[in-house]
Amino acid sequence: DHWERWISVDYGYSRPCAIYWHARDPKVGRIYTYRELYGAMIKEVDQARRTVGMSVKDGKTEKILATIADPSVFSPRGGGSSIADVYQQNGLIVERGNRERKSGKARVHSYLSIAPDKKPWWVIFEDRCPNLVRTLPELILDERDSEDVDTSQEDHAYDSCRYFLMHIRAPRTASSGDDSPDPHIDEASNNEWAWYKKHFVQKSLAESNRSPIHEIDSVRE
């Protein structure tokens, strides 16, 4: 079966850029986020080149269905060209992401739930995506709008993944019951993601006998 793959981009320079690689298990539709490029003061030329380079292993390039980017990269700058133009000139072709925050948050919630097989719809590899794992559980709600997160936080990784999850379809179903974590606010801390690492982060590839990431890395087109 074919594992579909995507890349998502939240542009930043003085603030971190957040670029992630995602794959979908063709059997159940589970999403695995398995690679990260994250950091400030990385020029757009280098963001593009490093993203392209990181998608190559043993001389073979992953087949990426689409690279979904922050819509701001398409805005012309002083010289007339956009960041998306610079990306393309350096081998990274991007598509405009859906910036709608409230429906995007709802889509993230749909993946922060348990699938019928009692496993999460979205799995993040901690050793490969440390900044996503670090920042996602720290996000809190906007005090003025509980349907959005507080944008003054370090939300770059969240935004990048939100663009991607809005690009694909919602999970096929969502289970309900005591074994399904509640993707809502923690009343004590106002931390909506406080439970995230316990349920959704796989610490290393060694945690499963047949790691899905092994299939992702080994299958090349």
MARBA-3410 file (N, C-alpha, C, O; in Angstrom, 1 decimal):
221
0.8,-1.2,0.0,0.0,0.0,0.0,0.9,1.2,0.0,2.0,1.2,0.5 ~ 0.4,2.3,-0.6,1.1,3.5,-0.7,0.9,4.5,0.4,-0.2,4.8,0.7 ~ 2.0,4.9,1.0,1.9,5.9,2.1,2.0,7.3,1.4,3.1,7.7,0.9 ~ 0.9,8.0,1.5,1.0,9.4,0.9,1.7,10.3,1.9,1.7,10.1,3.1 ~ 2.4,11.3,1.3,3.2,12.2,2.1,3.0,13.6,1.7,2.7,14.0,0.6
3.1,14.5,2.7,3.0,16.0,2.5,4.0,16.7,3.3,4.6,16.1,4.2 ~ 4.2,17.9,3.0,5.1,18.8,3.8,4.2,20.1,4.1,3.4,20.5,3.3 ~ 4.4,20.6,5.3,3.7,21.8,5.7,4.7,22.9,6.1,5.7,22.5,6.7 ~ 4.4,24.1,5.8,5.3,25.2,6.1,4.6,26.4,6.8,3.6,26.9,6.3 ~ 5.2,26.8,7.9,4.8,28.1,8.5,6.1,28.9,8.4,7.0,28.7,9.1
6.0,30.0,7.6,7.2,30.8,7.3,7.6,31.7,8.5,6.7,32.2,9.2 ~ 8.8,31.8,8.7,9.3,32.8,9.7,10.8,33.0,9.5,11.5,32.2,8.9 ~ 11.3,34.2,9.9,12.7,34.5,9.8,13.2,35.0,11.2,14.0,34.3,11.8 ~ 12.7,36.1,11.6,13.1,36.6,12.9,12.4,35.7,14.0,13.0,35.5,15.1 ~ 11.3,35.2,13.7,10.6,34.1,14.4,10.8,32.8,13.7,11.1,32.8,12.5
10.7,31.7,14.4,11.1,30.4,13.7,10.2,30.1,12.5,9.0,30.4,12.5 ~ 10.8,29.5,11.5,10.0,28.8,10.5,9.7,27.4,11.1,10.5,26.9,11.9 ~ 8.6,26.8,10.7,8.3,25.5,11.2,7.8,24.7,10.0,6.8,24.9,9.4 ~ 8.6,23.7,9.6,8.4,22.8,8.4,8.3,21.4,8.9,9.2,20.9,9.6 ~ 7.2,20.7,8.5,7.0,19.3,8.9,6.7,18.4,7.8,6.1,18.8,6.8
7.1,17.2,7.9,6.8,16.1,7.0,5.7,15.2,7.6,5.9,14.8,8.8 ~ 4.7,14.8,6.8,3.6,14.0,7.3,3.4,12.9,6.4,3.6,13.0,5.2 ~ 2.9,11.7,6.9,2.6,10.6,6.1,1.3,10.0,6.6,1.0,10.1,7.8 ~ 0.5,9.4,5.7,-0.8,8.8,6.1,-0.8,7.3,5.8,-0.4,6.8,4.8 ~ -1.1,6.6,6.9,-1.2,5.1,6.8,-2.4,4.8,5.9,-3.5,5.2,6.2
-2.2,4.1,4.8,-3.3,3.9,3.9,-4.3,2.9,4.4,-5.4,2.9,3.8 ~ -4.0,2.2,5.4,-5.0,1.2,5.9,-6.0,1.8,6.8,-7.2,1.5,6.7 ~ -5.6,2.7,7.7,-6.6,3.3,8.7,-6.7,4.8,8.6,-7.6,5.4,9.2 ~ -5.8,5.5,7.8,-5.9,6.9,7.7,-5.2,7.7,8.8,-5.3,8.9,8.9 ~ -4.4,7.0,9.6,-3.7,7.6,10.7,-2.5,8.5,10.1,-1.9,8.1,9.1
-2.3,9.7,10.7,-1.3,10.6,10.3,-0.1,10.4,11.2,-0.2,10.4,12.4 ~ 1.1,10.4,10.6,2.4,10.3,11.3,3.2,11.6,10.9,3.5,11.8,9.7 ~ 3.5,12.4,11.9,4.4,13.5,11.6,5.8,13.1,12.0,6.0,12.8,13.2 ~ 6.7,13.1,11.1,8.0,12.3,11.3,9.3,13.1,11.0,10.3,12.5,11.2 ~ 9.2,14.3,10.6,10.4,15.1,10.4,10.1,16.6,10.6,9.0,17.0,10.4
11.2,17.3,11.0,11.0,18.7,11.4,12.2,19.5,10.9,13.4,19.1,11.0 ~ 11.9,20.7,10.4,12.9,21.8,10.2,12.4,23.0,11.0,11.3,23.5,10.6 ~ 13.0,23.4,12.0,12.5,24.5,12.9,13.6,25.4,13.3,14.7,24.9,13.8 ~ 13.5,26.7,13.1,14.5,27.6,13.6,14.3,29.0,13.1,13.7,29.2,12.0 ~ 14.9,30.0,13.8,14.8,31.3,13.4,16.1,31.7,12.6,17.1,30.9,12.7
16.1,32.8,11.9,17.2,33.3,11.2,17.7,32.4,10.1,18.9,32.3,9.8 ~ 16.8,31.6,9.5,17.1,30.8,8.4,16.5,31.5,7.1,15.3,31.7,7.0 ~ 17.3,31.9,6.2,16.8,32.6,5.0,15.9,31.7,4.2,16.0,30.5,4.2 ~ 15.0,32.4,3.4,14.0,31.6,2.7,14.7,30.7,1.6,14.2,29.6,1.4 ~ 15.8,31.1,1.1,16.6,30.3,0.2,17.0,29.0,0.9,16.9,27.9,0.3
17.5,29.2,2.1,18.0,28.0,2.8,16.9,27.1,3.3,17.0,25.9,3.4 ~ 15.7,27.8,3.6,14.6,27.0,4.0,14.2,26.0,2.9,13.9,24.8,3.1 ~ 14.1,26.6,1.7,13.8,25.8,0.5,14.8,24.7,0.3,14.4,23.5,0.1 ~ 16.0,25.0,0.2,17.1,24.1,-0.1,17.2,23.0,0.9,17.4,21.8,0.6 ~ 17.1,23.4,2.2,17.2,22.3,3.3,16.0,21.4,3.2,16.1,20.2,3.5
14.8,22.0,2.9,13.6,21.1,2.9,13.7,20.1,1.7,13.4,18.9,1.9 ~ 14.2,20.6,0.6,14.4,19.7,-0.6,15.4,18.6,-0.2,15.2,17.4,-0.5 ~ 16.5,19.0,0.4,17.6,18.1,0.8,17.2,17.1,1.8,17.6,15.9,1.7 ~ 16.4,17.5,2.8,15.9,16.6,3.8,14.9,15.6,3.3,14.7,14.6,4.0 ~ 14.4,15.8,2.1,13.4,14.8,1.5,14.1,13.8,0.7,13.5,13.0,0.0
15.5,13.7,0.7,16.2,12.8,0.0,17.0,11.9,0.9,17.6,12.3,1.9 ~ 16.9,10.6,0.7,17.6,9.6,1.5,18.2,8.5,0.6,17.5,8.0,-0.3 ~ 19.5,8.3,0.8,20.2,7.3,0.0,20.0,7.6,-1.5,19.9,6.6,-2.4 ~ 20.0,8.8,-1.9,19.9,9.2,-3.3,18.6,9.2,-3.9,18.4,9.5,-5.1 ~ 17.5,8.9,-3.1,16.2,8.8,-3.6,15.3,9.8,-2.9,15.4,10.1,-1.7
14.5,10.5,-3.7,13.6,11.5,-3.2,12.2,11.0,-2.8,11.6,10.3,-3.6 ~ 11.7,11.4,-1.7,10.4,11.1,-1.3,9.4,11.7,-2.3,9.6,12.8,-2.8 ~ 8.3,11.0,-2.6,7.3,11.5,-3.4,6.3,12.3,-2.5,5.6,11.7,-1.8 ~ 6.4,13.6,-2.6,5.5,14.5,-1.8,4.3,15.0,-2.6,4.5,15.5,-3.7 ~ 3.2,14.7,-2.1,2.0,15.0,-2.9,1.8,16.5,-3.0,1.4,17.1,-4.1
2.1,17.3,-1.9,1.9,18.7,-1.9,2.7,19.3,-0.8,2.8,18.6,0.3 ~ 3.2,20.5,-0.9,3.8,21.3,0.2,2.8,22.4,0.5,2.7,23.3,-0.4 ~ 2.2,22.4,1.6,1.2,23.4,2.0,1.8,24.5,2.8,2.5,24.2,3.9 ~ 1.6,25.7,2.4,2.4,26.8,3.1,1.4,27.9,3.6,0.3,28.1,3.2 ~ 2.0,28.6,4.6,1.4,29.8,5.1,1.0,30.7,4.0,1.9,31.1,3.2
-0.2,31.2,3.8,-0.6,32.0,2.7,0.2,33.3,2.6,0.3,33.9,1.5 ~ 0.8,33.8,3.7,1.6,35.0,3.6,2.8,34.9,2.7,3.3,35.9,2.2 ~ 3.2,33.7,2.4,4.4,33.6,1.5,4.1,34.0,0.1,5.0,34.2,-0.7 ~ 2.8,34.1,-0.3,2.5,34.5,-1.6,2.3,36.0,-1.8,2.1,36.4,-3.0 ~ 2.5,36.7,-0.8,2.4,38.2,-0.9,3.6,38.8,-1.5,4.7,38.5,-1.1
3.5,39.6,-2.6,4.6,40.3,-3.2,5.4,41.2,-2.2,4.7,41.8,-1.3 ~ 6.7,41.2,-2.3,7.5,42.1,-1.4,7.9,43.3,-2.2,7.5,43.5,-3.3 ~ 8.8,44.1,-1.6,9.2,45.3,-2.3,9.7,45.1,-3.7,9.4,46.0,-4.5 ~ 10.5,44.1,-3.9,11.0,43.9,-5.3,10.1,43.2,-6.2,10.4,43.0,-7.4 ~ 8.9,42.9,-5.8,7.9,42.3,-6.6,7.7,40.8,-6.5,6.7,40.2,-6.7
8.8,40.1,-6.1,8.7,38.7,-5.9,8.2,38.3,-4.5,8.3,39.1,-3.6 ~ 7.7,37.1,-4.4,7.2,36.7,-3.1,8.2,35.6,-2.5,9.1,35.1,-3.2 ~ 8.0,35.3,-1.3,8.8,34.2,-0.7,8.5,32.9,-1.4,9.4,32.0,-1.6 ~ 7.2,32.7,-1.8,6.9,31.5,-2.6,7.7,31.4,-3.9,8.1,30.3,-4.3 ~ 7.9,32.6,-4.5,8.7,32.6,-5.7,10.2,32.2,-5.4,10.8,31.4,-6.2
10.7,32.6,-4.3,12.1,32.3,-3.9,12.1,30.8,-3.6,13.1,30.1,-4.0 ~ 11.1,30.3,-2.9,11.0,28.8,-2.7,11.1,28.1,-4.0,11.9,27.1,-4.2 ~ 10.3,28.5,-4.9,10.2,27.8,-6.2,11.5,27.8,-7.0,11.9,26.8,-7.6 ~ 12.2,28.9,-6.9,13.5,29.1,-7.6,14.5,28.2,-7.0,15.5,27.9,-7.6 ~ 14.3,27.7,-5.8,15.2,26.8,-5.1,14.6,25.4,-4.9,15.1,24.7,-4.1
13.7,25.1,-5.8,13.2,23.7,-5.8,12.0,23.3,-5.0,11.6,22.1,-5.0 ~ 11.5,24.2,-4.2,10.3,23.9,-3.4,9.1,24.6,-3.9,9.0,25.8,-3.7 ~ 8.2,23.9,-4.4,6.9,24.4,-4.9,5.8,24.3,-3.9,5.6,23.2,-3.4 ~ 5.2,25.4,-3.5,4.2,25.3,-2.4,2.8,25.7,-2.9,2.7,26.4,-3.9 ~ 1.9,25.2,-2.2,0.5,25.5,-2.4,0.0,26.4,-1.2,0.5,26.3,-0.1
-1.0,27.2,-1.5,-1.6,28.1,-0.5,-2.4,27.3,0.5,-3.3,26.6,0.2 ~ -2.0,27.5,1.8,-2.8,26.8,2.9,-4.1,27.6,3.2,-4.2,28.7,2.9 ~ -5.0,26.9,3.9,-6.2,27.5,4.4,-5.9,28.1,5.7,-5.5,27.4,6.7 ~ -6.1,29.4,5.8,-5.7,30.2,7.0,-6.8,30.3,8.0,-6.6,30.9,9.1 ~ -8.0,29.8,7.7,-9.1,30.0,8.6,-8.8,29.3,10.0,-8.6,28.1,10.1
-8.7,30.1,11.0,-8.2,29.6,12.3,-9.2,28.8,13.1,-8.8,27.8,13.6 ~ -10.5,29.2,13.1,-11.4,28.5,13.9,-11.7,27.1,13.3,-11.7,26.1,14.1 ~ -12.0,27.0,12.1,-12.2,25.7,11.5,-10.9,24.9,11.5,-11.0,23.6,11.6 ~ -9.8,25.5,11.4,-8.5,24.8,11.5,-8.3,24.2,12.9,-7.8,23.1,13.0 ~ -8.7,25.0,13.9,-8.6,24.4,15.3,-9.5,23.2,15.4,-9.1,22.2,16.1
-10.7,23.3,14.9,-11.6,22.2,14.9,-11.0,21.0,14.2,-11.2,19.8,14.7 ~ -10.3,21.2,13.1,-9.7,20.1,12.4,-8.6,19.5,13.2,-8.5,18.2,13.2 ~ -7.8,20.3,13.8,-6.8,19.8,14.7,-7.4,18.9,15.8,-6.9,17.8,16.1 ~ -8.5,19.4,16.4,-9.2,18.6,17.4,-9.7,17.3,16.9,-9.6,16.3,17.6 ~ -10.1,17.2,15.7,-10.6,16.0,15.1,-9.5,14.9,15.0,-9.7,13.7,15.2
-8.2,15.4,14.8,-7.1,14.5,14.8,-6.6,14.2,16.2,-5.8,13.2,16.4 ~ -6.9,15.0,17.2,-6.5,14.8,18.5,-7.6,14.0,19.2,-8.1,14.4,20.3 ~ -7.9,12.9,18.7,-8.9,12.0,19.2,-8.5,10.6,18.9,-7.6,10.3,18.2 ~ -9.3,9.6,19.4,-8.9,8.2,19.3,-9.7,7.6,18.2,-10.9,7.7,18.1 ~ -9.0,6.8,17.4,-9.6,6.1,16.3,-10.3,4.8,16.8,-10.1,4.4,17.9
-11.1,4.2,15.9,-11.8,3.0,16.4,-10.9,1.9,16.8,-11.3,1.0,17.6 ~ -9.6,1.9,16.4,-8.7,0.8,16.8,-8.0,1.2,18.2,-7.1,0.5,18.6 ~ -8.5,2.2,18.8,-8.1,2.6,20.2,-6.7,3.3,20.1,-6.0,3.4,21.2 ~ -6.2,3.7,19.0,-5.0,4.4,18.9,-5.3,5.8,18.3,-6.3,6.0,17.7 ~ -4.4,6.7,18.5,-4.7,8.1,18.1,-4.7,8.2,16.6,-4.0,7.5,15.9
-5.5,9.2,16.1,-5.5,9.5,14.7,-4.2,10.2,14.2,-3.8,10.1,13.1 ~ -3.5,10.9,15.1,-2.3,11.6,14.8,-1.2,11.2,15.8,-1.4,11.3,17.0 ~ -0.1,10.8,15.2,1.1,10.4,16.0,2.3,11.2,15.6,2.5,11.4,14.4 ~ 3.0,11.7,16.6,4.1,12.6,16.4,5.3,11.9,17.0,5.3,11.3,18.1 ~ 6.4,11.8,16.3,7.6,11.2,16.8,8.5,12.2,17.5,9.0,13.2,16.9
8.6,12.0,18.8,9.3,13.0,19.7,10.7,13.2,19.3,11.2,14.4,19.3 ~ 11.5,12.2,19.0,12.9,12.4,18.7,13.1,13.0,17.3,14.2,13.6,17.1 ~ 12.1,13.1,16.5,12.3,13.7,15.2,11.6,15.1,15.1,11.9,15.9,14.2 ~ 10.7,15.3,16.0,9.9,16.6,16.0,9.9,17.2,17.3,8.8,17.5,17.9 ~ 11.1,17.5,17.9,11.1,18.0,19.3,10.4,19.3,19.6,9.9,19.5,20.6
10.4,20.2,18.6,9.8,21.5,18.8,8.3,21.5,18.7,7.6,22.2,19.4 ~ 7.8,20.6,17.9,6.3,20.4,17.9,5.9,19.8,19.2,4.9,20.2,19.7 ~ 6.6,18.8,19.6,6.2,18.1,20.9,6.4,19.1,22.1,5.6,19.1,23.0 ~ 7.4,20.0,22.0,7.6,20.9,23.1,6.5,22.0,23.1,6.1,22.4,24.2 ~ 6.1,22.6,22.0,5.3,23.7,22.0,3.8,23.4,22.0,3.0,24.2,22.5
3.4,22.3,21.3,2.0,22.0,21.2,1.3,21.9,22.6,0.2,22.4,22.7 ~ 1.8,21.1,23.5,1.1,21.0,24.8,1.1,22.3,25.6,0.3,22.4,26.6 ~ 1.9,23.3,25.2,1.9,24.5,26.0,0.8,25.6,25.5,0.6,26.6,26.2 ~ 0.2,25.3,24.4,-0.8,26.3,23.9,-2.0,26.4,24.8,-2.5,25.4,25.3 ~ -2.4,27.7,25.0,-3.6,27.9,25.7,-4.6,28.7,24.9,-4.3,29.2,23.8
-5.9,28.7,25.3,-6.9,29.4,24.6,-6.8,30.9,24.6,-6.2,31.4,25.6 ~ -7.3,31.5,23.6,-7.3,33.0,23.6,-8.4,33.4,24.6,-9.6,32.9,24.5 ~ -8.1,34.2,25.5,-9.1,34.6,26.6,-10.3,35.3,26.0,-11.4,35.3,26.5 ~ -10.1,36.0,24.8,-11.2,36.7,24.2,-12.0,35.9,23.2,-13.1,36.3,22.8 ~ -11.4,34.7,22.8,-12.1,33.9,21.9,-11.7,32.4,22.1,-10.6,32.0,21.7
-12.6,31.7,22.8,-12.2,30.3,23.2,-12.2,29.4,22.0,-11.8,28.2,22.2 ~ -12.6,29.8,20.8,-12.5,29.0,19.6,-11.2,29.1,18.9,-11.0,28.6,17.8 ~ -10.2,29.8,19.5,-8.9,29.9,18.9,-7.9,29.9,20.0,-8.2,30.0,21.2 ~ -6.6,29.6,19.6,-5.5,29.6,20.6,-5.0,31.0,20.7,-5.1,31.8,19.8 ~ -4.3,31.3,21.7,-3.6,32.6,22.0,-2.5,32.7,21.0,-1.5,32.0,21.1
-2.5,33.7,20.1,-1.5,33.8,19.0,-0.2,34.5,19.5,0.7,34.6,18.7 ~ -0.2,34.9,20.7,1.0,35.5,21.3,2.0,34.5,21.7,3.1,34.8,22.1 ~ 1.6,33.2,21.6,2.5,32.1,22.1,3.4,31.6,20.9,3.3,32.2,19.8 ~ 4.2,30.7,21.2,5.0,30.1,20.2,4.2,29.0,19.5,4.2,27.8,19.8 ~ 3.4,29.5,18.5,2.4,28.6,17.8,2.8,28.3,16.4,2.0,27.9,15.6
4.1,28.4,16.0,4.5,28.2,14.7,4.3,26.7,14.2,3.9,26.5,13.1 ~ 4.7,25.8,15.1,4.6,24.4,14.7,3.1,24.0,14.6,2.7,23.3,13.7 ~ 2.3,24.5,15.5,0.8,24.3,15.5,0.3,24.8,14.2,-0.5,24.1,13.5 ~ 0.7,26.1,13.8,0.1,26.6,12.6,0.5,25.8,11.3,-0.3,25.6,10.5 ~ 1.8,25.4,11.3,2.2,24.6,10.2,1.4,23.3,10.1,0.9,23.0,9.0
1.2,22.6,11.2,0.4,21.4,11.1,-1.1,21.7,10.8,-1.8,20.9,10.2 ~ -1.6,22.8,11.3,-3.0,23.2,11.0,-3.2,23.4,9.5,-4.2,22.9,9.0 ~ -2.3,24.0,8.8,-2.4,24.1,7.4,-2.5,22.8,6.7,-3.3,22.6,5.8 ~ -1.7,21.8,7.2,-1.7,20.5,6.6,-3.0,19.8,6.9,-3.6,19.2,6.0 ~ -3.4,19.8,8.1,-4.6,19.0,8.5,-5.9,19.6,7.8,-6.8,18.9,7.6
-5.8,20.9,7.5,-6.9,21.5,6.8,-6.9,21.1,5.3,-7.9,21.2,4.6 ~ -5.8,20.7,4.8,-5.6,20.3,3.4,-6.2,18.9,3.1,-6.6,18.7,2.0 ~ -6.1,18.1,4.1,-6.6,16.7,3.9,-8.0,16.6,4.5,-8.5,17.5,5.2 ~ -8.6,15.4,4.3,-9.9,15.2,4.8,-9.8,14.9,6.4,-8.8,14.6,6.9 ~ -11.0,15.1,7.0,-11.1,14.8,8.4,-11.0,13.3,8.7,-11.2,12.6,7.7
-10.7,12.9,9.9,-10.7,11.5,10.1,-12.0,10.8,9.8,-13.1,11.5,9.8 ~ -12.0,9.6,9.4,-13.2,8.9,9.0,-14.3,8.8,10.1,-15.4,9.1,9.8 ~ -13.8,8.5,11.3,-14.8,8.5,12.4,-14.0,8.9,13.6,-12.8,9.0,13.6 ~ -14.7,9.2,14.7,-14.1,9.5,16.0,-14.8,8.7,17.0,-16.0,8.7,17.1 ~ -14.1,8.0,17.9,-14.7,7.2,18.9,-15.1,8.1,20.1,-14.6,9.2,20.2
-16.0,7.6,20.9,-16.3,8.3,22.2,-16.3,7.3,23.3,-16.6,6.1,23.1 ~ -16.1,7.8,24.5,-16.0,6.9,25.6,-14.9,7.2,26.6,-14.2,8.2,26.3 ~ -14.9,6.5,27.6,-13.9,6.8,28.7,-12.5,6.7,28.3,-11.6,7.4,28.9 ~ -12.2,5.9,27.3,-10.8,5.7,26.9,-10.3,6.8,25.9,-9.2,6.7,25.4 ~ -11.2,7.7,25.5,-10.8,8.7,24.6,-10.6,10.0,25.3,-11.4,10.6,26.0
-9.3,10.6,25.2,-9.0,11.8,25.9,-9.9,13.0,25.4,-10.3,13.0,24.2 ~ -10.3,13.8,26.3,-11.2,14.9,26.0,-10.4,16.1,25.4,-9.6,16.7,26.2 ~ -10.5,16.4,24.1,-9.7,17.5,23.6,-10.3,18.9,23.9,-10.6,19.6,23.0 ~ -10.5,19.1,25.2,-11.0,20.4,25.6,-10.2,21.0,26.7,-9.1,20.4,27.0 ~ -10.6,22.0,27.2,-9.8,22.8,28.2,-9.6,22.0,29.5,-10.5,21.4,30.0
-8.3,22.2,30.0,-8.0,21.7,31.3,-8.4,22.8,32.3,-7.8,23.9,32.3 ~ -9.4,22.6,33.1,-10.0,23.6,33.9,-9.0,24.2,34.9,-9.0,25.4,35.2 ~ -8.0,23.4,35.4,-7.1,23.8,36.4,-6.0,24.8,35.8,-5.6,25.7,36.4 ~ -5.6,24.5,34.6,-4.5,25.2,34.0,-4.8,26.1,32.8,-3.9,26.8,32.3 ~ -6.0,26.0,32.3,-6.3,26.6,31.1,-5.5,26.2,29.9,-5.3,26.9,28.9
-4.9,25.0,30.1,-4.0,24.4,29.1,-4.7,23.4,28.3,-4.9,22.2,28.8 ~ -5.1,23.7,27.1,-5.9,22.8,26.3,-5.2,21.5,25.9,-5.9,20.5,25.6 ~ -3.9,21.6,25.8,-3.1,20.4,25.3,-2.3,19.7,26.4,-1.4,19.0,26.1 ~ -2.7,19.9,27.7,-1.9,19.4,28.8,-1.8,17.9,28.8,-0.8,17.4,29.2 ~ -2.8,17.2,28.2,-2.8,15.8,28.2,-2.1,15.2,26.9,-2.1,14.0,26.7
-1.7,16.1,26.0,-1.3,15.6,24.7,-0.2,14.6,24.7,-0.3,13.5,24.1 ~ 0.9,14.9,25.4,2.1,14.0,25.2,1.7,12.6,25.8,2.2,11.6,25.2 ~ 0.9,12.5,26.8,0.5,11.2,27.3,-0.1,10.3,26.3,0.1,9.1,26.3 ~ -0.9,10.9,25.5,-1.8,10.1,24.6,-1.2,10.0,23.1,-1.5,9.0,22.5 ~ -0.5,11.0,22.7,-0.3,11.1,21.2,1.1,11.1,20.8,1.4,11.2,19.6
2.1,11.1,21.7,3.5,11.2,21.3,4.2,9.9,21.5,4.1,9.3,22.5 ~ 4.8,9.4,20.4,5.6,8.2,20.5,7.0,8.6,20.7,7.6,9.3,19.8 ~ 7.6,8.3,21.8,8.9,8.8,22.2,10.0,8.5,21.2,10.9,9.3,20.9 ~ 10.0,7.3,20.7,11.1,6.8,19.8,10.6,5.7,18.9,9.5,5.2,19.1 ~ 11.4,5.4,17.9,11.0,4.4,17.0,11.0,3.0,17.7,10.4,2.1,17.1
11.7,2.8,18.8,11.8,1.5,19.4,10.5,1.1,20.2,10.5,0.0,20.7 ~ 9.6,2.0,20.3,8.4,1.7,21.1,7.4,0.7,20.4,6.5,0.2,21.1 ~ 7.6,0.5,19.1,6.7,-0.5,18.5,7.6,-1.5,17.8,8.7,-1.2,17.3 ~ 7.1,-2.7,17.7,7.9,-3.8,17.0,8.0,-3.6,15.5,9.0,-3.9,14.9 ~ 7.0,-3.0,14.9,7.0,-2.7,13.5,6.6,-1.3,13.3,5.5,-0.9,13.1
7.6,-0.4,13.4,7.4,1.0,13.4,6.9,1.5,12.1,7.5,1.2,11.1 ~ 5.8,2.3,12.1,5.3,2.8,10.8,6.3,3.8,10.2,6.4,3.9,8.9 ~ 7.1,4.4,11.0,8.1,5.3,10.4,9.2,4.6,9.6,9.7,5.1,8.7 ~ 9.4,3.3,9.9,10.3,2.5,9.1,9.7,2.3,7.7,10.5,2.4,6.8 ~ 8.4,2.1,7.6,7.8,2.0,6.3,7.9,3.3,5.6,8.2,3.3,4.4
7.7,4.4,6.3,7.7,5.7,5.6,9.1,6.0,5.1,9.3,6.4,3.9 ~ 10.2,5.7,5.9,11.5,5.9,5.4,12.0,4.9,4.3,12.8,5.3,3.5 ~ 11.5,3.7,4.4,12.0,2.7,3.5,11.3,2.7,2.1,11.9,2.2,1.1 ~ 10.1,3.2,2.0,9.3,3.2,0.8,9.7,4.5,0.0,9.4,5.6,0.5 ~ 10.2,4.4,-1.1,10.6,5.5,-2.0,10.0,5.3,-3.4,9.8,4.2,-3.8
9.6,6.4,-4.0,9.0,6.3,-5.4,10.1,6.4,-6.4,9.9,6.4,-7.6
END
